[in-house]
Amino acid sequence: MLRPEHGERERGDRGESELLDKLVSINRVAKVVKGGRRFGFAALVVVGDQKGRVGYGSGKAREVPEAIRKATEQAKRNMVRVPLREGRTLHHDVNGRHGAGKVVLRAAPPGTGIIAGGPMRAVFETLGVQDVVTKSMGTSNPHNMVKATFAAFANLQSPRYVANKRGKKVGEIIGRRSERQPAAEETAA
């Protein structure tokens, strides 16, 4: 079995499916009191099953392991299902925003890989996406980047969901090549 990279651990306790958690950021924070400063740690963790479910959580404590544990527990409670095309990429391009952080997520052809920055890369690796192209604008704050990515996931819809909502078949929504007008290259030949 391969060992996980720095900042990630595999979980499988308490009858849960195999969950992968990644530590996105750890921050030392200080509380100023009468006698000086009291230091603590804030952790941001992303948890996913690599099959379309992912969640994030943040935790604060006086010690690093306790902050990570709290963040992981919160991430497990806040997991969402993201519809994936062929289990490897998104169905369509989508934008997300949180605070000053803006993200653009684009579906990609097979073999592209995960083209994303630090916090977003952790989200897509735990989600199980293999091909995606992303762009982040505005702030590079990890909390805002992760929250903007999840805001984009909220705008993502699968063709099956859209077809059910419209009362049509999935083929009508996607539009097969034979049903659509011939492409410009075909008519020119």
Secondary structure, DSSP 8 states (H G I E B T S, - for coil): -----TTEEEE--TT---EEEEEEEEEEEEEEETTEEEEEEEEEEEEE-SSSEEEEEEEEESSHHHHHHHHHHHHHHT-EE---BTTTB-SS-EEEEETTEEEEEEE--TT--EE--HHHHHHHHHHT--SEEEEEEE---HHHHHHHHHHHHHT---HHHHHHHHT--HHHHHT-TTTS---HHHHH-
